[in-house]
């Protein structure tokens, strides 16, 4: 049994069974290398300008400044980070809006029936600034992160409820979040050229109103061991959180973050890398580096949002590059899964799978116009590996 088969054999239904650390870490040796994708080559662009492998189709779900079809709700500008939530009758796709509060920043949701039909849409967060990425919690809330100096994390409630600022999670240029239910912590990335990698330890798991913000301490190498140190002043004023702890490891432009089975991955756009943190062993290493791809050229540049499937595949969206979503398999092969054509001034954002794993939602943040008002949100269906 090869490593990918070993991982997929541990999946029951749509939920991944936790692997022993030794199995998971062996399945992802770093860094990933260029290879033919598991779905074969991309076909010519479809009617929506998207190149997909055979068997996959795309549809447009919503467009910025236009009503979401089947609803009276106008979709927000610059759709960014996203996630999917089951709601008992179908699912909900949540999306951030990466514009200022004055321009309508915050987050929205689209409700779907069990067949995938749109049945509603509405706001879940308003009056916030440059909500970029975020993360889903095990208790079905969406952490919407402000990508501004001394930005905040807002806990929003896609299933119903008023959003709340979670100031204990720190005031810095937030990007993404990923929940670790084993260690009962939330990992956080920081989009600065000298950004840091954090974790928030709630006083009570499931309640983010209080807790301890910690930062990763490690050497300057691309692999090694690490520890966590408390950030003395999470408020970040007058001294920024990233400058408070001696020996905190620097990462160049933290972006997407994803947790699964004792491992957390996060991307750094400044150097086109994906970092893999083995939480049981207390080690970190590169899962992808575009300078180390052989044979080249590197298929993945402008690394940004990242998500994963129950079967162990990672999907990474590009900010720029050739507007791809790339796939990294558990046996360390990277390939292009889809390409959006004609959107040269945009970026791909918010990739998220439905609970069944048969639909992938994502957005082109600025569409063909290159403007925040030109965002387009899509759904891709097909025979995804699960």
Buried (B, 14 or more C-beta within 10 A) or exposed (E): EEBBEBBBEBBEEBEBEBBEBEBBBBBBBBBBBBBEBBBEEBEEBBEBBBBBBEEBEBBBBBBBBEEBBEBEBBBBBBBBBBBBBBBEEBBBBBBBBBBBBEBBBBBBBBBBEEEBEBBBBBBBBBEBBBBBBBBBBEBBBBBBBBBBEBBBBBBBBBBEEEBBBBBBBBBBBBBBBBBBEEBBBBBBBBBBEBBBBBBBBBEEBEEBBEBBBBBBBBEEEBEEEBEBBEBEBBBBEEEBBBEBBEEBBBBBBBBBBBBBBBBBBBBBBBBBBBBBBBBBEEBBBBBBBBEBBEEEEBBBBBBBBBBBBBBBBBBBBBBBBBBBBBBBBBBBBBBBBBBBBEBEBBBBBBBBBBBBBBBBBBBBBBBBBEBBBBBBBBBBBBEBBB
